Amino acid sequence: MSSLYEKLIQHKKRGLIPMHMPGGKGRSITGAFQDAFLVDITEIDGMDDLHHPGGIIRDEMRRCADIYGADESFFLVNGSSSGILAALCGATEYGDKVLLPVNVHLSVINALTLRGLKPVYMYPEKSDGGIFKAVTVDAVGEKLQEDPEIRAVFITSPTYEGVVSDIKAISKITEMKNIPLIVDEAHGAHFPFSNTFPDNACRLGADAVVNSTHKTLPTLTQTGLLHLNGDIINKERVKAFWNMLQTTSPSYVLMGSISAAFDYLTSMKGKEDYKEYIDSLISLRERLKTKLKNLELFESDDISKIVILTGDGRKLYDALLEKFHIQPEMAAEGYVILMTSVSDPKKDLECLYSALVRLDESFKKASDSEVKPMPSEMKISPAEAFEIRYSGGSEPVDLQMAEGRTAAETVYIYPPGTPRIVAGEIYNSQIIRDIYQAKDKGYEVYGTYDSNRGSYVNVLKD
């Protein structure tokens, strides 16, 4: 069987006159991205249709299901966010309660808003540097026992920092309750390609899993996968939402990049390269643990994440970029994330090692404190807050005066981009303090509005 990527190349070689979309016509008349234009086609004869797959795209998605251990897998061309939206919307009925940790991606909050879902939050503890720990089996079991109206459980595993939850044990609880377990495994698309990584969530019993292939595999940005398993989740409803949330003009360049990546990763060359990458990665981590005295390597469950704990994450980020021309993934207050993949040559990992060792003496050690976040109180659902806000029922207030008021808009701090307060929740003193601290340290805070008179947030009118 030819892969989708191979078929795109074969089609180009036919030399047909392209009297069809897209407007690039297989040529880059602007001179930009020339290789991409060569295989940028639409649903013409023999190339299948993502929304009604019966040929090469169907076969490719079946290959993905085999690799990840899923019953069914689906391409995502609108990013993993579209997969999260489809899984949550399809797994629930309008107005259902969903159990989830507070450190979820913004797309989860968007799903709550679209589907009128009511969040029931878990509050994982934070470790050194302010990194969220795993969601515990006990936390899930206790919440499901306390609230029998919960209709789905959502877990992020691995987190941005590479922290993995016990999906196998959690899935046994949700199976007993006959409710679906949805796993945001966006940062774990690489798990099936080495036994050094944790098992992927499909093989551990999750009912729906979302992978963002472009984050950790050699595919183009905006590509991902949605996997479905078992009989607990309403697969047909999830697939209906998946269909709605993918563009009706799916990019063959994007889909072809997934195909090409899996051609490579399953080839002898790809397997050899992956082994070399893993060996280099293990060596890098072992040497960093031995050599660093002030900077500290965080023990991520996913070893591809190089998370460095420090007293000043932004300072380390800037030093790596400005002095060593190394662009980190992100900086938080107490740590920096550097993401690796099979595409990283050994010499780049060596440059990273050298840079961190040289910077080590000029940085303070990270604090040893563990932080328990103050739970926020939900007054109304995000969907209700959304409707009230856009019906004229909100007003801006100075952030200093927001305590006790109900948020009309979700506020999230980047990095890492998880919501600090969700629309429908009540502002408390810790939330306000966290927002001010983030602003003082130069982080982006979305959902706030600054003027020469102060910082403002949208709240519901009393």
Secondary structure, DSSP 8 states (H G I E B T S, - for coil): ---HHHHHHHHHHT-----SS-TTTT--TTSSSHHHHHT---S-TTS--TTS--SHHHHHHHHHHHHHT-SEEEEESSHHHHHHHHHHHHHS-TT-EEEEESS--HHHHHHHHHHT-EEEEE---B-GGG-B----HHHHHHHHHH-TTEEEEEEE-S-TT-----HHHHHHHHHHHT--EEEE-GGGTTGGG-TTS---GGGGT-SEEEE-HHHHSSS-TT-EEEEE-SSSS-HHHHHHHHHHHS-SS--HHHHHHHHHHHHHHTSHHHHHHHHHHHHHHHHHHHHHHHH-SSSEE---SSTTEEEEE-S-HHHHHHHHHHHH----SEE-SSEEEEE--TTS-HHHHHHHHHHHHHHGGGS-------B-----EESS-HHHHHHHHTTT-EEEEEGGG-TT-BBSS-EEEETT--EEE-TTEE--HHHHHHHHHHHHTT-EEETEEEETTEEEEEEE--
